[in-house]
Structures are given as structure tokens and as C-alpha cells.
Amino acid sequence: MVIGNSVALYVRPRVSGERAYPHRLAGLLGPDRPVDLEVCAENSLTAWDLLKVVEDRLPAFSPDLVIVNVGVVDCTPRILPQRLRRFFVRGRTRAERASLAAEAMIRRPVVRLLGGASALSLRDFESAIRRIVEIARAEAGARVVCLGLPPTSPRVVREVPGMEDRLRRFDEAIRAVCQAVPGALYLDTGALVAEAGGDRVLPDGIHFSAEGHARVAAALVDLVEAAPDSPPPASTADREPPAHSSGLLVRLPGLLLALPLVAFAAAWIVLVRAARALSGGRS
């Protein structure tokens, strides 16, 4: 079972016939026998979103191996709540594309001025991913591998100030969970990307190319085969948006939406960060 966001689904650039790493991994693990593959992944899902989806499906599917690929959606500095962004993030209609254009116009200055607010606090993210890993180990009796978060591209860093630092801190949280939960393994995708060349395997700064997916699948096989299996602990019971054209018909409505969006974003960011500070959570 692969649990994740669009990173586990998309090949960038789109190439007909090329497959993402979950299907490549299934082929590598089972050349002589069929492998049942369950992909619980969707564009723009956070670790908490995925936890709600897999909390019951994990024990029911009872996989031998669970791959957890989350974090980039959770850590990206936002100017709007993630629940609101999901209404227009795919950009399928003219209204959705206008909303994307409006967000793009103000995202960089607002994030630079106010710091933005991630979809999840670092504490909430770590709690959610730990819960996913613990269910996979204790309830499903599966081996678990968590993919780390590689550094992004300079273009993404320019568009979303603070992205690089957030990626690093959330990646450290993933590594810490794997170190804390017996039998959980951590795949250093940052090292994998650095070795292969970022532009080649991570062309948009978020999603893997066909070569990147092939390298991730091969690295997962090597990691699983090299690490000894350990018995599970006793049970405790219980997209990034694709690029769109910014023609005049999209930019004009976007410009009209941008001004009220600035006021909303400023209020939302301040309130979220203040609430997290008062509750003791890390923003």
C-alpha cells in the first residue's frame, strides 16, 4: 500500500506510458508472482487527510509493505486554508483558474511579509505521520518505509519564500518518526535527488520525472531487501496545481479577487499562527 499525495501519482513532464514509482515498485517486487497494489493517494492531501482515509483501510487491506509519501502539501507556506484551496487547486473551470491566478499574484509578497501558514503545524504533522506508521506496524503488521522530503528547486523557493526551511524541518520530523517507531525505515530522497541531479529527477521542484520514479522504486527495493524484518509491536487498539495559462480572461477576474484575498489571507495567517503559538504548537 502506498499512502501519499500527488508525488506518488504524477510523472513530470507527462509522458505517455510512463508510470509512477508505486507501479514500478510492484513490478520490481513481484516479477515472478502477482503483487496486489493499493494506492491511497490524491492531489493536495495532508497527512491528517490521509490518516482519516487509511485508518480503517490499512488493517482491512493488511499489506506486507506500506510506503508513506507525505509532507510537501503539509509544510508549504500558504496564504489560504488548505481546505479552501482544494476547491480550486485543479484549475478545471474558468472560475478555478481565476482563483489560481489571484492566489499566484499575491502569494509571494504576502508570504514574504507575513511568513504564511502551513497546512499543518510541525507538531500536528509529526503526530499524524506517527499515527499512520504505528497503525501500519501494530494493526496491519506491515513493514513501513517513509519517503523523506528532498530540497526543492530555486524557482519554487522564489515563488514561495521559506519553502526550503520548511521542507528541511518536516523532513527531520519524518526521519524522527522512523527512528522512534521500531521497524520503520526512512528513505533519504534528498540524497537520491542530489546524486542524480535535481533538474533531471525533480523537474518542477515537487514531482519526480520518469527517471526519478525509476530511481525511487529501485532505492525502495534496495532498502527493503537490505533491512532485516522485525516483528510488529503489540497493538495499541485503536496536487500541486498543474501549470495553467494566464490569459487576459483569467487575469482580469483574478485581479479583482486579489485585493479581498489579501485581506482574508492576512487575517487568516495571523490568527492561525497566534492560535498555534498559544497552544504550544510549532507553526
C-alpha positions as CSV (number, residue, x, y, z in Angstrom):
1,M,0.0,0.0,0.0
2,V,1.3,3.4,-0.9
3,I,-0.1,6.4,1.1
4,G,0.6,9.8,-0.2
5,N,-0.2,12.9,-2.2
6,S,0.3,13.8,-5.9
7,V,4.1,13.0,-5.6
8,A,3.1,9.3,-5.7
9,L,0.8,9.8,-8.7
10,Y,2.3,12.3,-11.2
11,V,5.2,12.0,-13.7
12,R,6.7,15.3,-14.7
13,P,6.7,16.1,-17.5
14,R,3.8,14.0,-18.6
15,V,5.0,11.1,-20.8
16,S,2.6,8.6,-22.3
17,G,3.1,5.2,-20.9
18,E,5.4,6.2,-18.0
19,R,4.4,5.0,-14.6
20,A,5.0,6.5,-11.1
21,Y,7.1,4.6,-8.6
22,P,4.2,2.6,-6.9
23,H,3.6,0.6,-10.1
24,R,7.3,0.3,-10.8
25,L,7.9,-0.9,-7.3
26,A,5.1,-3.6,-7.7
27,G,6.8,-4.8,-10.8
28,L,10.2,-5.0,-9.2
29,L,9.0,-6.8,-6.1
30,G,6.9,-9.3,-8.0
31,P,8.5,-10.3,-11.3
32,D,7.5,-14.0,-10.8
33,R,4.4,-13.6,-8.7
34,P,1.4,-11.1,-8.7
35,V,1.6,-8.2,-6.3
36,D,-1.6,-6.6,-5.0
37,L,-1.1,-2.8,-5.1
38,E,-3.3,-0.4,-3.2
39,V,-2.5,3.4,-3.9
40,C,-4.2,5.7,-1.4
41,A,-3.1,9.0,-2.8
42,E,-4.7,12.2,-4.1
43,N,-3.7,15.7,-5.1
44,S,-3.2,18.2,-2.2
45,L,-3.9,15.8,0.7
46,T,-2.2,16.4,4.1
47,A,-1.1,13.6,6.5
48,W,-4.3,14.2,8.6
49,D,-6.5,13.8,5.5
50,L,-4.8,10.6,4.6
51,L,-4.9,9.3,8.2
52,K,-8.7,9.6,8.0
53,V,-8.8,7.6,4.8
54,V,-6.4,4.8,5.8
55,E,-7.1,4.3,9.5
56,D,-9.6,1.5,8.7
57,R,-8.3,0.6,5.2
58,L,-4.8,-0.3,6.5
59,P,-5.9,-3.2,8.7
60,A,-8.5,-4.3,6.2
61,F,-6.1,-4.5,3.3
62,S,-3.4,-6.0,5.6
63,P,-0.4,-5.1,3.4
64,D,3.0,-6.6,3.8
65,L,4.7,-3.3,2.9
66,V,3.5,0.3,3.4
67,I,5.1,3.3,1.7
68,V,4.3,6.7,3.3
69,N,4.9,9.7,1.0
70,V,3.6,12.8,2.6
71,G,4.8,16.2,3.7
72,V,5.2,18.7,0.8
73,V,1.5,19.7,1.0
74,D,1.6,19.9,4.8
75,C,4.7,22.1,5.0
76,T,4.3,24.6,2.1
77,P,3.6,28.2,3.4
78,R,0.1,29.1,2.4
79,I,-1.9,32.3,2.3
80,L,-5.3,30.4,2.4
81,P,-6.6,27.4,4.3
82,Q,-5.8,24.1,2.5
83,R,-9.5,23.1,2.7
84,L,-10.4,26.3,0.7
85,R,-7.6,25.8,-1.8
86,R,-8.8,22.3,-2.7
87,F,-11.9,23.8,-4.2
88,F,-9.9,25.4,-7.0
89,V,-6.4,23.8,-6.9
90,R,-7.1,21.6,-10.0
91,G,-8.0,24.7,-12.2
92,R,-10.6,22.8,-14.2
93,T,-13.0,25.7,-14.8
94,R,-12.6,29.3,-15.7
95,A,-13.5,30.3,-12.1
96,E,-11.0,27.9,-10.6
97,R,-8.3,29.2,-12.9
98,A,-9.1,32.8,-12.0
99,S,-8.8,31.8,-8.3
100,L,-5.4,30.2,-9.0
101,A,-4.3,33.4,-10.9
102,A,-5.4,35.6,-8.0
103,E,-3.5,33.4,-5.5
104,A,-0.4,33.4,-7.6
105,M,-0.5,37.3,-7.9
106,I,-0.4,37.8,-4.1
107,R,1.3,34.6,-2.8
108,R,4.9,35.7,-2.9
109,P,4.5,39.2,-1.3
110,V,2.1,38.0,1.3
111,V,4.2,35.0,2.3
112,R,7.3,37.2,2.3
113,L,5.6,39.8,4.6
114,L,3.7,37.5,6.9
115,G,5.6,34.2,6.7
116,G,2.5,32.3,5.5
117,A,1.0,29.4,7.4
118,S,1.5,25.7,6.6
119,A,-1.5,23.4,6.1
120,L,-0.4,21.6,9.3
121,S,1.8,22.7,12.2
122,L,5.0,20.7,12.6
123,R,3.6,19.1,15.7
124,D,0.4,18.1,14.0
125,F,2.2,16.7,11.0
126,E,4.5,14.6,13.2
127,S,1.6,13.3,15.2
128,A,-0.3,12.3,12.0
129,I,2.5,10.6,10.3
130,R,3.5,8.8,13.5
131,R,-0.1,7.5,13.8
132,I,-0.1,6.2,10.2
133,V,3.2,4.4,10.8
134,E,2.0,2.9,14.1
135,I,-1.2,1.6,12.6
136,A,0.7,0.1,9.7
137,R,3.1,-1.6,12.1
138,A,0.8,-2.6,15.0
139,E,-2.6,-3.1,13.3
140,A,-1.6,-4.3,9.9
141,G,1.7,-6.0,10.8
142,A,3.4,-4.4,7.8
143,R,6.9,-3.2,7.1
144,V,6.9,0.6,6.6
145,V,9.1,2.9,4.6
146,C,8.7,6.7,4.8
147,L,10.0,8.8,1.9
148,G,11.9,11.9,3.0
149,L,11.4,15.4,1.5
150,P,14.1,16.4,-0.9
151,P,15.1,20.1,-1.3
152,T,13.0,21.9,-4.0
153,S,14.1,24.0,-7.0
154,P,15.2,27.6,-6.9
155,R,12.1,28.6,-8.8
156,V,9.8,27.2,-6.1
157,V,11.8,28.9,-3.4
158,R,11.4,32.2,-5.2
159,E,7.7,31.7,-5.6
160,V,7.2,30.5,-2.0
161,P,9.7,32.1,0.3
162,G,10.5,29.9,3.3
163,M,9.8,26.7,1.5
164,E,13.3,25.3,1.7
165,D,13.5,25.7,5.5
166,R,10.0,24.2,6.0
167,L,10.9,21.2,3.8
168,R,14.0,20.6,5.9
169,R,12.2,20.8,9.3
170,F,9.3,18.5,8.1
171,D,11.8,16.1,6.6
172,E,13.5,15.9,10.0
173,A,10.2,15.1,11.6
174,I,9.7,12.2,9.2
175,R,13.2,10.9,10.0
176,A,12.5,11.2,13.7
177,V,9.3,9.2,13.5
178,C,11.1,6.4,11.6
179,Q,13.8,6.4,14.3
180,A,11.2,6.3,17.1
181,V,8.9,3.5,15.7
182,P,10.6,0.1,15.7
183,G,10.7,-1.4,12.2
184,A,10.0,1.8,10.3
185,L,12.6,2.7,7.6
186,Y,13.4,6.2,6.2
187,L,14.4,6.7,2.5
188,D,16.6,9.7,2.1
189,T,15.1,11.1,-1.2
190,G,17.2,14.3,-0.7
191,A,20.4,12.2,-1.2
192,L,18.8,10.4,-4.1
193,V,17.9,13.6,-5.9
194,A,21.3,15.2,-5.2
195,E,23.1,12.2,-6.6
196,A,21.0,12.1,-9.8
197,G,20.7,15.9,-10.3
198,G,17.7,17.8,-9.2
199,D,16.6,19.1,-12.6
200,R,16.6,15.7,-14.1
201,V,14.7,13.8,-11.4
202,L,12.7,16.6,-9.8
203,P,12.0,18.9,-12.8
204,D,9.2,21.0,-11.2
205,G,10.8,21.0,-7.8
206,I,8.0,18.8,-6.3
207,H,7.2,15.8,-8.6
208,F,9.6,13.2,-9.9
209,S,10.4,12.7,-13.6
210,A,10.2,9.2,-15.2
211,E,13.8,8.7,-14.3
212,G,13.2,10.0,-10.7
213,H,10.3,7.5,-10.2
214,A,12.5,4.7,-11.5
215,R,15.3,5.6,-9.1
216,V,12.9,5.9,-6.1
217,A,11.4,2.4,-6.9
218,A,14.9,0.9,-7.2
219,A,16.0,2.6,-3.9
220,L,12.9,1.2,-2.1
221,V,13.7,-2.3,-3.2
222,D,17.3,-2.0,-2.1
223,L,16.2,-0.6,1.3
224,V,13.6,-3.2,2.0
225,E,15.8,-6.1,0.9
226,A,18.8,-4.8,2.9
227,A,16.9,-4.2,6.2
228,P,16.0,-7.2,8.3
229,D,12.3,-7.6,9.1
230,S,11.3,-7.1,12.7
231,P,8.2,-8.3,14.4
232,P,5.4,-5.6,14.7
233,P,4.8,-4.1,18.2
234,A,1.8,-5.2,20.2
235,S,-1.4,-3.5,19.0
236,T,-2.5,-0.4,20.9
237,A,-6.1,-0.7,19.6
238,D,-7.1,1.9,18.0
239,R,-1.6,18.5,-6.2
240,E,0.4,20.8,-6.5
241,P,-1.6,22.5,-9.1
242,P,-0.6,22.0,-12.7
243,A,0.7,24.9,-14.7
244,H,-2.1,26.9,-16.4
245,S,-2.0,29.7,-18.9
246,S,-2.7,33.1,-17.5
247,G,-4.6,34.7,-20.4
248,L,-6.5,38.0,-20.1
249,L,-9.8,36.3,-19.3
250,V,-8.2,34.6,-16.3
251,R,-6.0,37.5,-15.1
252,L,-8.8,40.2,-15.0
253,P,-11.1,38.2,-12.7
254,G,-8.0,37.2,-10.8
255,L,-7.0,40.8,-10.3
256,L,-10.5,41.6,-8.9
257,L,-10.3,38.7,-6.5
258,A,-6.7,39.5,-5.4
259,L,-7.4,42.6,-3.2
260,P,-10.1,41.0,-1.0
261,L,-7.9,37.8,-1.0
262,V,-5.0,39.8,0.5
263,A,-7.2,41.0,3.5
264,F,-8.5,37.5,4.1
265,A,-5.1,35.9,3.8
266,A,-3.5,38.4,6.2
267,A,-6.2,37.8,8.8
268,W,-6.1,34.0,8.4
269,I,-2.3,33.7,8.7
270,V,-2.1,35.9,11.8
271,L,-5.0,34.0,13.5
272,V,-3.5,30.6,12.7
273,R,0.0,31.4,13.8
274,A,-1.3,33.1,17.0
275,A,-3.5,30.1,17.9
276,R,-0.6,27.7,17.3
277,A,1.7,29.8,19.5
278,L,-0.9,29.9,22.3
279,S,-1.4,26.2,22.2
280,G,2.3,25.4,22.2
281,G,2.3,24.0,18.6
282,R,5.2,24.9,16.3
283,S,4.0,26.9,13.2
